[in-house]
Amino acid sequence: MGAFHARICVLAACLLMASQASGYSMEQMCAQWSGEGYIGNPSSCRAWGYCRGQQLIAWNTCPDDLIFNAQTGRCSDPATTICSTSATQTCAAATSPMYVANPLNCTEYCYCDGLGGLSYGDCGEGGVYQASTKSCVWGPACPQDTICRFMPSNIFVGDPENCGSYYNCVNGYGTSTKCADNLYYNAANGLCQSTNPCNSDNNNGNSGQFTVGETNEIICNSTNFKEAPFIYKTSTTTAESYKYVSDFTTCYGYYYCPDVNEVGVWNQCPTGTQFDPKKGKCVSPAAYACPYNRCGNVESTFMAQLNTECKSYTICSSGLTGSCPTTSPYYDEVHNLCTSGKLDYAICKSA
Ligand SMILES: *[C@@H]1O[C@H](CO)[C@@H](O)[C@H](O)[C@H]1NC(C)=O
């Protein structure tokens, strides 16, 4: 199990890093929760918000030096409450020795000496710190890095990366869960239902067609495997035996193939990136002309259309086609503007 995760980490670890620390806004967290109550603010461990009806309706900061405990929804004593956004702050207030996760880097953990100081430990390449067990485990994902970290204990919330799935939040940790076969989670009422609430008017994010970890028996067949590029670790020139193969359905999903004809395991690119099957990597969407729905997994209102030299774009909310004014006919999706000069992105070149 460890070895498997260590390998899949090569692609995922570096890329996921970027999306991990930044996290979600309080608005995005409230949108995933059908309940009502306090949540933590990911940008400061003293600040909180209040959700009702999937909206953020109030926010403020704890008085004095108190730290907001998102799991209990209370402003609490800094000497005994972990600051979820700063290990330095936790250790400065800690009155007895303890280990805490480094919120900025999951490869590391921190040791508070109980006298106000701290030192850093390192989980090594491919390792991540699991705060619930106070130990290093294999990646690729950071165990404490779900929206549950800032939300009350014992609730269900939608998975913002994976519409139709949900998390069971307990003490700041999220267990990713799926509804029964052919059912989808609806974040508005917290229930599983037979119609897919994710397909209605929003093409962004994961469309729910696949779930992370989903397996496929035939995707790693000899044709697909042969066509996928070799994977090299940055420090070596020796090709790995595994490869990454497109899911041939979405722009952001790929299968990890341990070897030819073995079972493939689905995973998705970090938000804002798409899978380039020729490179076996997640890249900027403009750098690869993906033939599937280009609105998936990006937080963009418009996405340029294939084989139009970027003269047409898709309006992601509706799927309709739009075009720039004739004076500046090219749509630059990286900068989200219409321009008069021809664009050099891969997506703007004719096939
Ligand atoms: C995280 O910590 C590890 C170990 O100290 C270090 O090698 C790596 O560069 C750090 N990553 C970031 C993004 O700072």
Ligand as a Chemical Component Dictionary entry (heavy atoms), coordinates in Angstrom:
data_LIG
# 
_chem_comp.id                   LIG 
_chem_comp.type                 NON-POLYMER 
_chem_comp.pdbx_formal_charge   0 
_chem_comp.three_letter_code    LIG 
# 
loop_
_chem_comp_atom.comp_id 
_chem_comp_atom.atom_id 
_chem_comp_atom.alt_atom_id 
_chem_comp_atom.type_symbol 
_chem_comp_atom.charge 
_chem_comp_atom.model_Cartn_x 
_chem_comp_atom.model_Cartn_y 
_chem_comp_atom.model_Cartn_z 
_chem_comp_atom.pdbx_ordinal 
LIG C1 C1 C 0 8.048  21.207 2.544  1  
LIG O1 O1 O 0 8.982  20.668 3.438  2  
LIG C2 C2 C 0 9.937  19.785 2.845  3  
LIG C3 C3 C 0 10.754 19.180 3.970  4  
LIG O2 O2 O 0 11.290 20.137 4.821  5  
LIG C4 C4 C 0 10.768 20.580 1.843  6  
LIG O3 O3 O 0 11.718 19.716 1.226  7  
LIG C5 C5 C 0 9.836  21.163 0.788  8  
LIG O4 O4 O 0 10.575 21.968 -0.107 9  
LIG C6 C6 C 0 8.754  21.996 1.455  10 
LIG N1 N1 N 0 7.777  22.376 0.423  11 
LIG C7 C7 C 0 7.353  23.616 0.288  12 
LIG C8 C8 C 0 6.329  23.825 -0.773 13 
LIG O5 O5 O 0 7.756  24.528 0.959  14 
# 
loop_
_chem_comp_bond.comp_id 
_chem_comp_bond.atom_id_1 
_chem_comp_bond.atom_id_2 
_chem_comp_bond.value_order 
_chem_comp_bond.pdbx_ordinal 
LIG C1 O1 SING 1  
LIG C1 C6 SING 2  
LIG O1 C2 SING 3  
LIG C2 C3 SING 4  
LIG C2 C4 SING 5  
LIG C3 O2 SING 6  
LIG C4 O3 SING 7  
LIG C4 C5 SING 8  
LIG C5 O4 SING 9  
LIG C5 C6 SING 10 
LIG C6 N1 SING 11 
LIG N1 C7 SING 12 
LIG C7 C8 SING 13 
LIG C7 O5 DOUB 14 
# 
